[in-house]
């Protein structure tokens, strides 16, 4: 096995550990700006409990008391967002630092972040869009459900958790803009897939979405990159998007990929997604697709290019 495949396998095992009992007792991440509040082991009628970390910017309390409202950025893989000292690979998106800077510069509206922890053993079940699967050829669909999702797709249930349970709870607790103009969703890799899917399934809830290193090939990297590469799942994704992309006049979408290792496998699908967006009427004002030369598939690289999707989705209108 090549050394980088061994690394991917080790990474998958370490990520699985992140969802175990130690994660339940993990302290709040340290942030450079603002503060974190945790909704611990948040119960749901649709999915298993998990932590939700809410980042509030400096001055939130004063602004909220004064009647100001905040946009809400819902982010997948919530345990990987803020503090590299607390993550399995010692990397993080460092969302707090980038958002704080953009807020100081006046380039984005008042925003808080809702970081939804993943459950590593259910990540492929919760993050791979069910209606993509419905459009895939039967052999590929059956294999994916059996081997990657432990026999049970859960993406639609996960989105119901976000829309019917988590979002109302956040809107009750915090000073939010509750409409789609104030509600956006973001993730990377599989988290990018479920974020794009959320925008398409609930355009009345989410006004924008971003998928960094969007994992169009769908299959787990733990299978090895040669096996992860396939045509059936990307073609199903394209069929779904061609039918369900929301209206460009009222929605914004960001997708990108790097050129290194795993990200290089996204090139064919990413190019076709760009064409789909153009055909649907998206322009540079409401959609961005990027190829980031030399970038790979990790939190350090996503942190380095976080500014572009944040400005697209959260700029004052």
C-alpha positions in Angstrom: 0.0 0.0 0.0 1.3 3.5 -0.9 2.3 5.6 2.1 -0.4 8.2 1.3 -3.1 5.4 1.2 -1.8 4.2 4.6 -2.2 7.8 5.9 -5.7 8.0 4.6 -6.6 4.8 6.3 -5.0 6.0 9.6 -6.9 9.3 9.2 -10.2 7.5 8.9 -9.5 5.5 12.1 -8.5 8.6 14.0 -11.6 10.4 12.8 -13.7 7.5 14.1 -12.1 7.9 17.5 -13.2 11.5 17.5 -16.8 10.5 17.8 -16.4 8.2 20.8 -16.7 8.7 24.5 -13.6 11.0 24.6 -15.4 13.4 22.3 -18.3 13.6 24.6 -16.1 15.0 27.4 -14.0 17.2 25.1 -13.7 20.8 26.4 -14.9 23.7 24.3 -12.4 24.7 21.5 -10.2 27.7 22.1 -10.9 30.6 19.8 -9.0 33.6 18.8 -12.0 35.9 18.7 -15.5 35.7 20.1 -16.7 32.7 22.1 -18.2 29.3 21.8 -21.4 28.0 23.4 -22.1 24.3 23.2 -25.5 22.6 22.8 -24.2 19.3 24.2 -25.5 15.9 23.0 -28.4 17.6 21.2 -31.2 15.1 20.9 -33.2 14.6 17.7 -36.2 12.6 16.5 -34.4 12.0 13.2 -30.7 11.3 13.9 -28.4 10.3 16.8 -27.5 13.0 19.3 -24.4 15.0 18.7 -22.7 18.2 20.0 -23.4 21.5 18.3 -20.9 24.4 18.8 -22.1 27.9 18.3 -19.6 30.7 17.7 -20.6 34.2 18.6 -18.5 37.1 17.5 -17.1 39.8 19.7 -19.8 42.2 20.7 -22.7 39.8 20.0 -24.5 40.4 23.3 -24.4 44.2 23.1 -25.5 44.1 19.4 -28.3 41.6 20.2 -29.6 43.8 23.0 -29.6 46.7 20.7 -31.9 44.8 18.3 -29.3 43.8 15.7 -29.8 40.5 13.9 -27.2 38.0 12.7 -26.9 35.8 9.7 -26.3 32.1 10.5 -23.7 30.0 8.9 -24.4 26.3 9.4 -21.2 24.2 9.0 -20.7 20.5 8.8 -17.9 18.6 10.7 -18.3 21.0 13.6 -15.5 19.5 15.7 -13.0 20.5 13.0 -13.8 24.2 12.7 -12.1 26.3 15.3 -9.2 25.0 17.3 -6.4 22.8 15.8 -5.3 21.8 19.3 -8.6 19.9 19.7 -8.8 18.1 16.4 -7.6 14.6 15.5 -5.2 15.8 12.8 -4.2 19.1 14.6 -5.7 21.1 11.8 -8.8 23.3 11.8 -10.7 25.7 9.5 -10.0 28.5 12.0 -13.4 30.0 11.0 -13.4 32.4 14.0 -10.3 34.2 12.9 -11.4 34.6 9.2 -14.9 35.7 10.2 -13.6 38.2 12.8 -11.3 39.8 10.2 -14.0 40.0 7.5 -16.4 41.5 10.1 -13.8 44.2 11.1 -13.3 45.0 7.4 -17.0 45.3 6.8 -17.0 42.7 4.0 -19.6 40.5 5.6 -22.8 41.1 7.6 -23.1 40.2 11.3 -22.8 36.4 11.4 -22.7 33.6 13.9 -21.6 30.0 13.2 -23.4 26.8 14.0 -20.9 23.9 13.9 -22.7 20.5 13.8 -20.4 17.7 14.9 -20.3 14.7 12.6 -20.7 11.1 13.8 -17.8 9.4 12.0 -19.4 6.0 11.7 -22.5 7.6 10.1 -20.8 10.3 8.1 -21.3 8.6 4.7 -24.9 7.7 5.6 -25.7 11.3 6.7 -23.7 13.3 4.2 -24.3 11.5 0.9 -27.5 12.8 -0.7 -30.2 10.2 -0.9 -31.7 11.5 -4.1 -28.3 11.3 -5.8 -28.4 7.6 -4.9 -31.9 7.2 -6.3 -30.5 8.3 -9.7 -27.5 6.0 -9.7 -27.3 2.6 -11.5 -28.4 -0.2 -9.2 -25.1 -2.0 -8.7 -23.4 1.2 -7.6 -26.3 2.2 -5.4 -26.6 -1.2 -3.7 -22.8 -1.3 -3.0 -22.8 2.2 -1.6 -25.7 1.6 0.8 -24.4 -1.7 2.0 -20.8 -0.9 2.4 -20.5 2.9 3.0 -23.8 3.5 4.7 -24.2 0.3 6.8 -27.4 -0.4 5.0 -29.2 2.8 5.9 -29.1 6.1 4.0 -29.7 8.9 6.5 -29.1 12.2 4.5 -32.8 13.2 4.3 -33.2 12.5 8.0 -30.1 14.6 8.7 -31.5 17.5 6.8 -34.8 17.2 8.7 -32.8 17.5 11.9 -31.1 20.7 10.5 -34.3 22.3 9.2 -37.0 21.1 11.6 -35.1 20.9 14.9 -31.8 22.6 14.9 -32.6 25.8 13.0 -35.8 26.6 15.1 -33.7 26.0 18.3 -31.0 28.4 17.0 -33.6 31.0 16.0 -35.2 30.9 19.4 -32.0 31.2 21.3 -30.1 33.7 19.3 -30.7 37.0 17.5 -30.9 35.7 13.9 -32.2 36.6 10.5 -34.4 33.5 10.2 -35.2 33.8 6.5 -33.2 32.3 3.6 -31.4 35.6 3.1 -29.9 35.1 6.5 -29.3 31.4 6.5 -26.4 29.6 4.6 -24.7 26.2 4.8 -21.2 25.1 4.2 -18.9 22.1 4.3 -16.0 20.3 2.7 -15.6 17.0 1.0 -18.7 14.9 2.0 -19.8 18.0 4.0 -19.7 19.9 0.7 -22.1 17.4 -0.9 -24.7 17.6 1.9 -24.5 21.4 2.0 -25.2 21.6 -1.8 -28.0 19.1 -1.3 -29.5 21.2 1.6 -29.6 24.2 -0.7 -31.4 22.2 -3.4 -33.8 20.4 -1.1 -34.7 23.4 1.1 -34.3 26.5 -1.1 -36.9 28.2 1.1 -34.7 27.8 4.1 -31.1 28.2 2.8 -30.2 31.2 0.7 -26.7 30.0 -0.1 -24.3 27.0 0.1 -20.6 26.3 -0.2 -18.9 23.1 -0.9 -15.1 23.1 -0.7 -13.3 20.1 -2.2 -16.8 18.8 -2.9 -16.5 15.0 -2.9 -18.4 14.4 -6.2 -17.0 10.9 -6.5 -19.0 9.9 -3.4 -17.1 6.7 -2.4 -15.1 6.5 0.8 -11.4 7.2 0.4 -10.8 4.4 2.9 -11.5 2.1 -0.1 -8.4 3.4 -1.8 -8.4 6.1 -4.4 -8.5 3.7 -7.3 -11.7 2.2 -6.1 -13.1 5.5 -4.9 -12.9 6.9 -8.4 -16.1 6.1 -10.4 -18.6 7.4 -12.9 -21.9 6.3 -11.5 -22.2 8.6 -8.5 -20.9 11.7 -10.2 -23.3 11.2 -13.1 -26.2 10.7 -10.6 -25.2 14.0 -8.8 -25.2 15.8 -12.2 -28.6 14.5 -13.1 -30.0 15.6 -9.7 -28.5 19.1 -9.9 -29.8 19.6 -13.5 -33.3 19.1 -12.1 -33.1 20.7 -8.7 -30.7 23.7 -8.6 -32.6 26.6 -7.1 -33.3 29.9 -8.8 -30.1 32.0 -9.2 -31.9 35.3 -8.5 -32.4 34.4 -4.9 -29.6 31.9 -4.1 -25.8 31.8 -4.1 -23.5 28.8 -4.5 -19.8 28.3 -4.2 -17.9 25.1 -5.1 -14.2 24.5 -5.6 -11.5 21.8 -5.8 -7.7 21.7 -5.4 -5.4 20.0 -7.8 -3.5 17.7 -5.4 -4.1 14.0 -4.8 -7.8 13.3 -4.0 -9.0 16.7 -5.2 -7.7 16.1 -8.6 -10.3 13.3 -9.1 -13.1 15.9 -8.9 -12.0 17.7 -12.1 -14.5 16.2 -14.6 -17.6 16.7 -12.4 -16.6 20.1 -11.2 -16.2 21.3 -14.8 -19.7 20.0 -15.6 -21.2 21.6 -12.5 -19.8 24.9 -13.7 -21.6 24.4 -17.1 -24.8 23.5 -15.3 -24.7 26.6 -13.2 -24.1 28.7 -16.4 -27.0 27.0 -18.2 -29.3 27.6 -15.2 -28.5 31.4 -15.3 -26.0 31.7 -12.5 -23.4 34.4 -13.0 -20.3 35.6 -11.1 -22.7 37.7 -8.9 -24.3 34.6 -7.4 -22.0 31.6 -8.1 -18.3 30.9 -7.9 -16.5 27.7 -9.1 -12.8 27.6 -8.5 -9.8 25.4 -9.1 -7.1 26.2 -6.5 -3.7 25.1 -7.8 -1.7 23.1 -5.4 -4.4 22.8 -2.8 -5.2 19.5 -1.3 -7.9 17.8 0.8 -7.4 19.0 4.4 -8.5 21.7 6.9 -5.4 23.7 6.5 -6.0 24.2 2.8 -9.7 24.9 3.4 -8.8 27.5 5.9 -6.5 29.2 3.4 -9.3 29.7 0.9 -12.2 30.3 3.3 -12.5 34.0 2.6 -14.0 33.6 -0.9 -17.0 31.5 0.0 -17.7 33.6 3.1 -17.7 36.8 1.2 -20.0 35.4 -1.5 -22.5 34.0 0.9 -22.4 36.6 3.7 -21.7 39.9 2.0 -24.2 42.6 3.0 -26.9 42.9 0.4 
